[in-house]
Amino acid sequence: MSKRRRRSAPMLLPAVIVLAVIAAAVVVVVLTQNKSGVNNADIEDTVARLQALEARDVNAIDSAPEAASDAGAATGDADAAAASESSNAPASEDSLPAIQQSILDGSGILDNVAIRQTFANTAIVGDSITESTWEYGYLDQDVVISQRGLSVINADEQIATTIAMHPKAIFMAFGANDLESYESNVQGFIDGYKMQVQKLLDALPGVPIYINCILPLTESAIAATPALQYYPQYNEALSAMCDELGLTYIDDSFIVENDSSIYEPDGEHVISEYYPKWLSYMAAIAGL
């Protein structure tokens, strides 16, 4: 049998004060009535009511605020859980134009502190473009699982690291290097991507996976490396792969379209200003 919890003296004080005030009020009434010539029977009746009131269980009176507090805490926990679940809901297709506009006008871009907090316990897996998220100081290396020049087919180590992390969400961004490896062999690229994704699906069931598009490449970059011209076909195949596997495809090409200043001189990599926009957009899509 569990022991009854002992209530501390301060918790009794409000109830005692209430009874004292009531008692004083009744005494005043009694005295007033006596001076007014009220008979003794009325006085005795009033005193009896006071005695009955004093005999009530003080603990019953004092337990009401605590019960209300406990009920309020339970309601608060339920509300917090509901809010958390709601805030983690992925963005709907209809909401994408508004989210994209908020990124372009700056109202939807997270600050550096919020970016770190938002992506805590996630994994962003990719090549040199992904790697720059920590090189520019937006995220820590424990979140960014990347390597310069990495192709998805060769990302076994990065996928194993991601599985060991047990992240709450996974973002993948491959393709620029694969274009040079696979060239027009789009299906070969997709087969390699599927193989890595399937490892994640098998090891981490229920963890959402988001697949980023290959950023548009400039004409100068394509002129220097003709294999890059196939990026639109690769993106179409990535979107179809996501539909097939039940993943979310993130098309963030709107960030760089019609803004050549966001590219590095090679026309393939992007400058620091791109990353808060990209990360904020991914967070919004994933409902982080």
Phi and psi in degrees as a GROMACS rama.xvg file:
@    title "Ramachandran Plot"
@    xaxis  label "Phi"
@    yaxis  label "Psi"
@TYPE xy
-76.2788  148.464  SER-2
-76.9982  142.359  LYS-3
-69.1511  131.05  ARG-4
-69.9252  130.292  ARG-5
-81.0977  127.403  ARG-6
-83.8468  135.09  ARG-7
-74.8444  156.067  SER-8
-58.0569  -40.6772  ALA-9
-59.5752  -27.9361  PRO-10
-71.26  -22.6739  MET-11
-81.3935  -20.6443  LEU-12
-57.3518  -46.6942  LEU-13
-58.0451  -40.6336  PRO-14
-68.4756  -40.4646  ALA-15
-62.1234  -42.773  VAL-16
-61.0174  -42.9805  ILE-17
-59.8494  -45.5218  VAL-18
-65.2661  -37.8729  LEU-19
-64.14  -41.557  ALA-20
-64.2458  -42.8888  VAL-21
-62.9015  -42.2116  ILE-22
-61.6219  -44.4354  ALA-23
-62.3056  -39.8556  ALA-24
-63.6945  -41.4544  ALA-25
-66.2039  -39.3617  VAL-26
-60.9313  -42.6513  VAL-27
-60.3744  -43.1339  VAL-28
-62.8318  -42.3719  VAL-29
-60.9817  -47.0043  VAL-30
-62.6115  -40.7471  LEU-31
-64.0497  -43.9969  THR-32
-63.8898  -37.4517  GLN-33
-63.5847  -41.3704  ASN-34
-67.9427  -25.475  LYS-35
-85.8841  -1.588  SER-36
90.7911  17.9041  GLY-37
-69.2891  141.463  VAL-38
-71.8565  164.813  ASN-39
-65.8908  -27.9611  ASN-40
-62.6824  -42.2331  ALA-41
-63.633  -39.9938  ASP-42
-65.2215  -45.075  ILE-43
-62.0053  -36.4498  GLU-44
-64.6712  -41.7685  ASP-45
-64.4565  -44.1884  THR-46
-62.3789  -38.9205  VAL-47
-61.6911  -42.4719  ALA-48
-62.5039  -38.8619  ARG-49
-63.5111  -43.1564  LEU-50
-64.0532  -38.569  GLN-51
-64.5921  -39.2813  ALA-52
-64.3918  -41.2852  LEU-53
-67.6946  -25.5656  GLU-54
-80.4181  -7.85304  ALA-55
-63.4578  152.248  ARG-56
-72.0572  113.088  ASP-57
-60.1527  -35.1696  VAL-58
-61.7902  -33.6483  ASN-59
-65.3852  -37.9947  ALA-60
-68.5451  -42.349  ILE-61
-75.1406  -22.4589  ASP-62
-75.4156  -18.0866  SER-63
-61.6687  -48.3886  ALA-64
-62.0116  -36.8489  PRO-65
-66.611  -41.2731  GLU-66
-61.8848  -41.0918  ALA-67
-64.31  -38.8218  ALA-68
-64.6381  -43.5185  SER-69
-62.4838  -41.6744  ASP-70
-64.1906  -39.9075  ALA-71
-65.1742  -39.2237  GLY-72
-64.3734  -41.4877  ALA-73
-63.7025  -42.2048  ALA-74
-63.5082  -40.4378  THR-75
-63.6715  -40.7994  GLY-76
-63.499  -41.6764  ASP-77
-64.5828  -41.9276  ALA-78
-64.1587  -40.3235  ASP-79
-64.9752  -40.6347  ALA-80
-64.5494  -41.4045  ALA-81
-64.3878  -40.9999  ALA-82
-64.6252  -40.3838  ALA-83
-63.482  -44.0102  SER-84
-63.2693  -40.316  GLU-85
-66.2544  -40.0827  SER-86
-69.6489  -19.4895  SER-87
-93.0132  7.55845  ASN-88
-74.3294  130.82  ALA-89
-62.1946  154.372  PRO-90
-68.5088  143.979  ALA-91
-82.4632  161.405  SER-92
-60.5806  -37.5284  GLU-93
-67.4444  -24.3058  ASP-94
-85.1838  -9.07343  SER-95
-60.2574  -44.5542  LEU-96
-57.9031  -41.5881  PRO-97
-67.0012  -39.8672  ALA-98
-65.1208  -44.2499  ILE-99
-62.4214  -39.685  GLN-100
-64.4608  -37.6431  GLN-101
-66.6873  -30.1242  SER-102
-72.1016  -41.9824  ILE-103
-69.1912  -37.2164  LEU-104
-89.7903  -3.55372  ASP-105
93.03  -13.9332  GLY-106
-69.907  -21.4735  SER-107
-103.274  9.66308  GLY-108
-88.5736  126.462  ILE-109
-76.4395  149.608  LEU-110
-79.6842  173.744  ASP-111
-60.8964  -40.237  ASN-112
-65.2326  -45.0321  VAL-113
-64.1787  -36.2993  ALA-114
-61.1334  -46.5807  ILE-115
-62.9701  -43.051  ARG-116
-65.6197  -41.9025  GLN-117
-65.49  -39.28  THR-118
-95.0245  9.56297  PHE-119
-59.8031  135.974  ALA-120
64.0038  30.0706  ASN-121
-116.867  174.711  THR-122
-133.946  129.958  ALA-123
-115.381  114.306  ILE-124
-112.065  129.46  VAL-125
178.347  -156.935  GLY-126
-104.54  -146.841  ASP-127
-65.9962  -32.3113  SER-128
-64.3812  -41.9747  ILE-129
-65.9776  -41.4639  THR-130
-58.6156  -30.2621  GLU-131
-67.4739  -14.2168  SER-132
-63.8797  -32.2237  THR-133
-95.0291  -27.9124  TRP-134
-62.4071  -36.0318  GLU-135
-85.0657  -3.2013  TYR-136
87.8056  14.601  GLY-137
-82.4427  -32.0674  TYR-138
-136.271  162.715  LEU-139
-87.7648  160.983  ASP-140
-67.947  -18.1158  GLN-141
-74.7628  -8.44079  ASP-142
-103.672  -34.6928  VAL-143
-93.821  113.891  VAL-144
-108.905  94.5769  ILE-145
-146.813  172.992  SER-146
-161.394  136.231  GLN-147
-62.9786  137.545  ARG-148
74.8914  10.3924  GLY-149
-78.3951  134.376  LEU-150
-101.041  152.405  SER-151
-62.1727  -34.4619  VAL-152
-65.6243  -23.5405  ILE-153
-102.756  15.8524  ASN-154
-94.9313  27.882  ALA-155
-57.4232  -45.7709  ASP-156
-63.4699  -42.1384  GLU-157
-66.8726  -37.0654  GLN-158
-67.17  -41.2276  ILE-159
-62.9346  -40.6382  ALA-160
-63.3429  -42.3252  THR-161
-61.7728  -43.4354  THR-162
-61.6151  -41.616  ILE-163
-65.6276  -25.0485  ALA-164
-74.0525  -26.697  MET-165
50.9342  57.2653  HIS-166
-73.4842  163.649  PRO-167
-81.4934  -18.233  LYS-168
-158.355  149.948  ALA-169
-125.81  131.721  ILE-170
-118.049  128.857  PHE-171
-117.601  141.896  MET-172
-146.203  91.1587  ALA-173
-126.829  160.31  PHE-174
146.752  -39.8263  GLY-175
-60.2907  -44.6435  ALA-176
-74.907  -31.2252  ASN-177
-66.8156  -30.2121  ASP-178
-58.0774  -39.9683  LEU-179
-74.0506  -27.0379  GLU-180
-82.5687  -44.9772  SER-181
-96.702  -21.3828  TYR-182
50.9339  -119.246  GLU-183
-81.5883  -1.83303  SER-184
-81.4197  73.8869  ASN-185
-63.044  -40.5409  VAL-186
-65.8941  -34.7081  GLN-187
-61.4111  -40.9484  GLY-188
-62.9003  -45.2816  PHE-189
-66.0432  -38.7438  ILE-190
-61.6108  -41.7544  ASP-191
-65.7228  -40.1329  GLY-192
-64.8053  -44.7399  TYR-193
-59.9886  -39.8304  LYS-194
-59.8824  -43.5715  MET-195
-71.3693  -40.9499  GLN-196
-62.5211  -39.7119  VAL-197
-63.8178  -34.149  GLN-198
-59.0392  -43.239  LYS-199
-67.3188  -42.018  LEU-200
-63.2916  -39.0007  LEU-201
-71.4936  -40.8301  ASP-202
-83.2335  -28.7362  ALA-203
-129.363  63.5722  LEU-204
-61.6369  136.946  PRO-205
90.9843  -13.615  GLY-206
-82.0981  122.575  VAL-207
-67.9488  140.87  PRO-208
-120.579  130.988  ILE-209
-118.215  130.11  TYR-210
-108.69  118.209  ILE-211
-83.147  148.419  ASN-212
-70.9397  167.129  CYS-213
-83.9372  126.485  ILE-214
-61.3768  144.481  LEU-215
-54.278  143.539  PRO-216
-111.346  142.045  LEU-217
-73.7318  162.025  THR-218
-61.3645  -36.7698  GLU-219
-66.9838  -36.684  SER-220
-67.0834  -41.7802  ALA-221
-67.1211  -37.0431  ILE-222
-63.0183  -36.9993  ALA-223
-76.2995  -33.0121  ALA-224
-135.214  89.2638  THR-225
-55.3476  -26.6069  PRO-226
-62.4997  -21.4473  ALA-227
-68.1407  -14.2522  LEU-228
-64.388  -16.8666  GLN-229
-86.9573  5.85426  TYR-230
-59.4248  -34.6608  TYR-231
-62.6415  -38.9562  PRO-232
-67.086  -37.1294  GLN-233
-63.2698  -42.0474  TYR-234
-66.0179  -39.2764  ASN-235
-61.5309  -40.674  GLU-236
-69.9158  -35.5847  ALA-237
-63.7411  -42.934  LEU-238
-62.2558  -41.678  SER-239
-66.2872  -38.4749  ALA-240
-61.0632  -41.3701  MET-241
-63.4122  -41.1634  CYS-242
-61.3204  -40.8917  ASP-243
-67.4957  -40.8786  GLU-244
-95.901  -1.82844  LEU-245
75.0379  32.661  GLY-246
-101.807  170.768  LEU-247
-104.572  125.267  THR-248
-93.4694  128.27  TYR-249
-109.427  112.175  ILE-250
-100.658  98.0867  ASP-251
-104.434  22.9971  ASP-252
-63.9068  -23.3425  SER-253
-61.5375  -23.6619  PHE-254
-67.584  -34.8694  ILE-255
-104.491  -13.6252  VAL-256
-61.7809  135.947  GLU-257
60.5714  24.343  ASN-258
-140.316  79.8457  ASP-259
-67.2851  -17.0763  SER-260
-70.7069  -13.5098  SER-261
-84.2832  -8.79229  ILE-262
-90.6526  150.708  TYR-263
-70.9782  165.734  GLU-264
-55.9638  -23.3846  PRO-265
-76.3604  -7.65825  ASP-266
72.7452  10.2974  GLY-267
-123.247  -46.8376  GLU-268
-86.5539  166.113  HIS-269
-124.095  158.501  VAL-270
-85.3749  175.73  ILE-271
-56.7665  -37.5978  SER-272
-62.1037  -19.2639  GLU-273
-69.5551  -34.421  TYR-274
-68.8695  -42.5427  TYR-275
-60.8681  -34.1303  PRO-276
-68.3489  -46.0037  LYS-277
-63.2335  -49.4256  TRP-278
-63.6077  -40.262  LEU-279
-65.2413  -38.0866  SER-280
-68.081  -43.2177  TYR-281
-60.4758  -42.8608  MET-282
-61.1089  -41.8344  ALA-283
-66.6977  -41.6433  ALA-284
-62.3336  -41.8712  ILE-285
-81.5741  -10.3723  ALA-286
69.6196  32.2891  GLY-287
